[in-house]
């Protein structure tokens, strides 16, 4: 309302002050003046957009160069070339060379800018020796056979060891998606390096939507990303097409810039203004001077401020004077100030994230532990315990080994209920030794539910909760039961104990993780289980508790009734 009142007041003053003179001369002049100011503003915005696109393209090309460097490095690395001289099957000692080559490739990629975007790298030769380094996608045993069917592989004829071919293609495995493919060949060996990079390499161009109408396309028109270019963009009268070279032969970035916002208006309006200016000059001179000063003062401040930002690069600087007033120029001034602060905040955030990323990568490198060492050590303990007749130690080591293998695969996977119950039994074996038979675990789940799907490590924390908060505080013998039932649409899995029970306050503390115990195996609390279930199945599913002092505790998991079908998911 305030803005409308301002416009109405300004319009009334101009109309009633100059009357017919305004209609004949002032109106065309105002249009031309507004177009001129509008052009200045959009010229500055266009310059900022072009700078942004150019910087984003440089960042993308740096990453593409890193991919090419990685493939070239793999083609020239002595450890990898040694392995690629072998023939399948590998002889004694040659397997260790394969592991050494994989470690070398892993160490190199961990420090490469291409790391975040890499799907996989496959090194293979014609004699059947190969190994795969995966990041965003898993590899399969048939990957090398699939590569040999690729047209690009059959057409490799570039100078060996000195050139890497990169193109746009599709992922090797399902789900099939657009990807960047790079091939390299080693000197004097029929051995090759295949690198697959996902399309997130182009994220710097599209992040935050700072600039619109950006497309990555091939020169022959066979490929366009993120979609087909609208035909309207090829209208030269309305759109300017700006192209930027990308670090892949035959591929470019196209920026379509709208010409219409920066049009300077009709040339006929300017001609009429010049013709009528002489006859009405004396009448409008005072009004035009006052009006032009009032209108251009804020524009000059705005242009000056934008130029200062563009030249100095100090995007954290704001000028409150360009926000004075309630007209469109003031709105643009407020927008420019907000944009300046946003850009400054974004630059600081990028610097901070970069430092955090470096620290995180360093920490990950320092904390790497080979899980096979843990598994093999536990198996050795299990073997010694059997030899020395230490059944408790043997049982605990076997159970812990199986649990570690499951945890290493990652939590939250969808597995059959039978596998989830096996995890609970493995955990129970460890706790039975620890508590010397203080409780009994009863699994009374009908066989018809064993192929129902459930998120991994859903029941183990509930059994753990029953032991620590139900059975152990009572100091005596207790039982924990697991049952299941369904209503045709949902599956209900119940973990119940006959322990000491909990009042509402104790339940609240357990739910909020305030009663977290040091013996917790996975660090997963009951709220985490509930959130994971709701995130996957929806808000109508989840975890609920019923308990009372002296009456035990019952935890019920409600999920959709789904079964494993041919290794996948399927509704019942």
N, C-alpha and C positions, 0 to 999 in steps of 0.2 A: 504493500500500500504506500509506503514511504517513497519508493522508487517511482510509482505511477504519479503521485502528487508532484514530485519534482519535475518529471517530464511535462506534465500538464501545465505547471507554472511557467516553465521556460518557454514552452510553445505559446502560451497565452501572451507573455511579454513580447515575444518576437512578432507575433501576428498583429497585436493591437498597437505596437510601437511604430512599425513601418508600413502596416496595412498593405495596400496594393503594391508598394515597392518591394515588400518581402516576397510577395507571390511571384513577381516578375524577375527579381534579381537574387534576393536573399536565399530563397529555397534552392535554386540550382547551385548557388555558391556553397551553401551548407552541405549539399550532397557531395560536391567536389572536394570540399575540405574534409568531410568525414571519410570519403574514399581514400584521400591522401594519408590521413592519420591511420586509417585501417590498414593501408598498404604498408606503412612503416612498421606497425606492430607485427603484422604477419610476416614481413620480411625478416624481422628478428627471430620470430618463432621458427620460420623455415630454416634460418641459419643454425639455430640450436638443433633442429631435427636432423639436418644434414651432418652436423658434427657428431650427434649421437649415433647415427647409422654408420658413419665412417669408423668411429671407435669400436662399435659392436662388430663390424666386419673384421677389423684388425684382430680383435680378440678371438673370433671364430677361426681366422686364418692361422693364428698362433697355435690353436688347438689342433687344427688339421695338420699343420707342420709337425706338431709333436707326434701325431699318429704316424706320419710318414717316417719321421726319425726313429720311432720305435720299431717299425717293420725293418728299416734299413739296419738298425742296430742288431736285431735278431738275425738278419741275413749274414752279418759280418762277425758275430760273436764266436769266439773259438770254442767255447764249451758246447754251444748249440751245434756248430758245424761238426764237431767230433761225434756227437750223437747221430747226426744225420748221415754219417759214413757207415753206420751199422745197418745190418739186415735183420729182419725178423725171422725166427724168434731171437730175442736178445740172449747173449751168452752171459756166463757168470761174470759179475763185476760191471757189465755194461749198464745194468739197471741203475747202479749208483750214479753213473754219468748222466743218465736221464734226469734223476732227481737234482743233480747239481745244475744241469741246464735249466730246469724249471725254477730253481731258486734264483739263478742269475736273472732270468726274465722277470720273476716276481719282484726282485729288488729294484730292477730298472724301472718297471712300470709304477711302483709305489711312489717314485719321485717325478713321474711324468705328468704334465697337464692333461694328457689323454686318459688318465686313470678313471676319472669320474664318469666318462662317457663310454668306456670300453665294455662291449658285451663279452667278447672272447677273443683269444688268439690261439691259432692252431699251427703247429710246426710239424711237417710230415715229409716223407720221401717216398719214392716209387717202390722201395723195398719193404714197405709195410711198417716202418717205424714212425711213431707219431706221439706227441703229447699235447695236451690242451691246457691253456691258462684262462680261467673264467673269472668274470667280474659281475656283470649285471644279468647274465644268462648262463645256465648250466650247459655243459657239453654232453654229448652222447657218443656211444661207441661207433655209431654209423656216420659221424660227422665227416670223416675223411672220404668215405665213399660218396657222400652227398657232394663234397667239393669237387671230386673228379667228374661229376656229371655237370658242373657249372660251365657255361659257355666261356666265361672269362678265363677259367683254368686251361681249357683246351686251346685258347688263342694266345697264351703267353709267349711272346717273342721279343721282349725287350732286352736290352743289354744286361747280362746277369750281374748282380751285386752292385749296380750303380743306379738303378731306377726302380721306383715303386709305383705301381699302377693303382689309382684310386678312382672309384666310381660310385654312383648311387645304385643301390640294389635292394634286395629283400633279405630279411634275416634267414639264417640257415635252417632254424628250427621253428616249430610252432610256439606261440602264435606268430604268424607271419606279419611283419611290419616293415615299413621303410627303414633303411639303414645305409650307412656308408661302408663300403667294402674296399679293403686295400690288400693287394697281392705283392709279394716280393719273392725273388728267387735267389738262391745262394750260388756263389762262384763255384764252377766246376763240379757241381753236384745236382742231381735231379731231386732237389729238395726245395720246399716252398714254405712261405709264411703267409698265413691268412689272418687278417684282423677285421673284426666286425665292430663298428661303432654306432651307437643309437643316435637318433635325431636330436637328442638333447644337446648335441654339440652346437646347435643353432639357437639355444635358449638366450644367449646374450642379445640377440636381435629382437626377440619377442618379449623378454621379461618386462613386467610391469605395464605393458601396453603403452609405453611412452610415445611410440610412433606407430601409426596404423598404415595399412595398405602396403605391407612388405611381403614379397614373395621370393622364394628361392626356386629357380627353374633352370632347365637345361636349354642350351642354345638351339637344339633341334626341336624343342617344344614337346618332347616325350615325357617330361617330368615337371611337376609343379608342387611346391610345398609352402604352406600347410594345406593348400587346396588349389582348385582351378582358378586362374585369374579371371575375374569377370570381364566380359567383352566390353562393358562400358568404359573400362580403364584405358582402352586403346583409342579413345576419342581424343585426338590431339588438341582440339579446341577447349576441352575441359580439363585435361590431365597432362602433366609433364611426367615422362618416364625417365628415371635416373637409374643407371646400372652401376654395380660395384663388382669388381672381380673377386672371386673366391679361389681358395687354394686347391681347387679340383678342376681339371681340364673339362671344358664344356659346361660349366655350371657358373651361374651368376646370381647376385641378389638384385632385385628390381624394386625400386621405391616409386610408387605412383603418388605424385603431389598434385593436390587439387589447385587449379588455377583460379577458380571462381572467388574464393575469399579475398584474393589480393587484387581483384579487378579495380581499376581506377575510375570506373563509371563510363558514361557515354561521352564521346568526343563532341557530340552535338550540344550537350549541356554546357561544356566549356566554351563553345563558340557563341552560344546565346548569352552566356555570362559576359563575354568580352564585348559583344554588340550593345548590350543594355547598360553596361557599366558606365559609359560616358554620360548618357542621358539622366541617370538617376544617382550619379556619384554624390552630388551635393546633399541630396536628401538622406542618403543612407550612410554617409561617411562616419558620422559620430557613432551611430548604432553598430555599424560593421566593425569599427575599431574596438569598441567596448566588448562586443560579442566575441570577436576573434581572439582578443586577449584572454577573455575568460575561458574560452574553449581550448586555446592552444597552450595555455600555461601548464595545465596538468599533463597535456600530451608531451610537451617538451621535457617536463620532469620525468615522465615515464620513459621516453626515448633515451634520455640521458642516463637514467638508471639502468636500462637494458644494455646500453652500450658499455657502461662501466662494468656490469656483470660479465658481458661477453669478453671484454678486453682483459679484465683482471682475473677472472676465474674465481673470485671470492664470492661463492654462492651463498654463504651464510649471512651476507650483508643485506639489510632491508632498509627501505626509505619510507617512513610513515607518511610523508607529504604526498606521495602518489596515491594514497588511499583516501585523501580528503574529498568529500562530496558524496553524492548518491547516484551519479550517472554511470554510464557504461565504462568510461575511462577509469573511474574510481574502482569499478568492479574488476577491470583488467589489472589495475595497480595492485589490488588485494590479491588477485590470482598470481601475479608475477612475484609478489613477496612470498606467498605460500609456496610457489614453485621453487623459489630460491632456497627457502628453508628446507623443503623436501629434498632437493638435490644435495644440499650440504649434509643433511642427515643420512641420505643414501650413501654418499661418499665415505662418511665416517663409519657407517655400518659395514660397508664393503671392506674397509681397512681392518676393522675389528674382526670381521669374519675370516679375513685372510690370515691374520695372526693366530686366531683360534684354530683354524684349519691346520696350520703348520704345527702348532703344539699338539693337536690331536693326532696327526700323522706320526709325529715323533714318538708320542706315547704308545701308539699302536705298534710301532716297530720295536720299541723297547720291551713291550709286554707280550710279544709273540711266544707262545708255547706250543710245541708239537703235541697234539692230542694223542697221537699214536704212542708217544712215550708214556703217557699216563695209562692208556689201555694196556700196553705191554707190561708195565710195572705191576698193575693190578692182577693181570693174568699170572705173572710170576709169583706174587703173594698167594694167589689162590692155589697154585700148584704146590708151593712149599707147605701151605696149611694142610692140604690133602695128604702130602707125604708125612707130615708130623702129626696127623690125626687131630688137627685143630679145626673141628667142624665149624665152630662159630666164626672164626676168622675166614675160613673158606667161603662160608655163606655170605658174610658181609662184603668180601672183596668181589665175589661174583656179582652180587646185587649192585654194588657201587659202580662196577665196570659197565654193566648194562645201562644204569641210569645216566652215567656220564656220556655214553654214546647217544642216548636219546636227547640229552640236553644239548650236545654239540650239534645236532641236526637242526636246532632252533625250536623255540616254543611257538604255540599257536597253530601248528599244522593240523589239518583235519585227518584223523586216523580212526580206524574201527574201534568200537567200544572194547572189543577183546584185547586190542593192543594197549589201550589205556588201562585196563584192569591188570594186564601183565606188568605195567610200570608200577602200579600200586602194590602188586605182590612183591616185586623186587624191593621196593621201599620198605615193605612190611618185614622182609627177611632181615634187613639191616636193623630195624627198630626192635624186632623180637630178640636179637642178640643183646642189644643195648638194655632193654627193659626186662630181660630174663623171663619172658613169658607172662608179663603182668597183664596182658590183654590178649584177646583172640579176634582175628579179623575174619568175618564171615561174608563171603561173596555169594549172594543168592540172586543172581541175574539169569533170567531165562535165556536159553540158547538162541531164541529168535531175535534177540536184541544185539547179538555179538557183532553183526556187520553194520550196525547203526554208526553213523559218523559223529565224532565229538572232537572238540579242540584238545590238542595234546596238553597234558599237565593241568587238566581241570579238576580231576578227582583227588590227585595226590595231595595238594595243599589242604583239601577238606579232611582227609584222613589224618594228616599231620596236625591240623587244628583240633581234631577230636582227641588225639593222644595228649597233646600239651595242655589243652584247656578243659578236657573232659575226664580222661582216665587218670593221668598223672596226679592232679591235685587231690584225688580221692585216696590215693595211697593203697588201693586194693585192686583185686582182679576185676577186669571189665571186658566188655565186648563192643566191637565196632562192626556194623553191618552195612552192606551195600546192596540195594535192591533197585529195580527198575520197573516201570509200567508206562503205558501210553494211552492216549485218548483218540487215536486215529490220526491226529494232526501233530501233536507234540509228544516228545519223549521226556519222561521225568526220571531222573536218577537221584536216589536218596542215600545220603551217608548219615547214619544215625549211631549214637553212642549212648550207653547207660551210665555215663559219668556223673559228675557233680552238678552239671547244668549251669546256666548263667541267668542273671537278672537282666533287665533292659539296659542298665548302665554298662554292665560287662559286655553285652552284645554290641553296644555302640562302640566301645573301645576296640573290640576285635574287628568290627567292620571298618573303622577308621584307621586301623593299623597301629593304635596306641598300645596294644598288648603284644607287639611284635617280639618274638622270643629269639634268643641268640642261636638256638639250634635249628632254625629254619633252613631247609635245604635249598630251595630255589629262590627265596626272596619274593615269592609271589603271595600277596595277601588276598583276602576274600573279596575286597572291593575291586582289585585288579581282575579277578575271575569274572565278576559281574559285568564290569565294563567291557571286557573282551567278548563276552557272550552277546551283550546288547549291540555292540558295534558290528558283529557279524550277522546276527539273526534279526535284530530289530528290538524295539523297546518292549514288545510283548513277551520277550524271553528274558531270562536272567537267573539270579541266585537269590534264594530266600532262606531265612533261619527261623526256627521255632525252638524255644528253650525256656526252662524255668528251673530255679534252684532245686536240686535233688531229683529232677525228673529227666536228666539227660538233655542232649541237644540233637536236633535234626536239621540237616542242610539239604535243600532240594534244588537241583539243577533242572531248569526248564529250557529245552532246545527244540527246534523243529525236527520232526522225524524224517531223517534222511539216511539213505544206505549207500554203500559203495557199489558202483556199477562199472565193471570193466576198468577198475583203477581210477575212476572219476567220481563225481558227485551226482546224485540223482534223487529226486523226490520220491517218497513212497507213494 
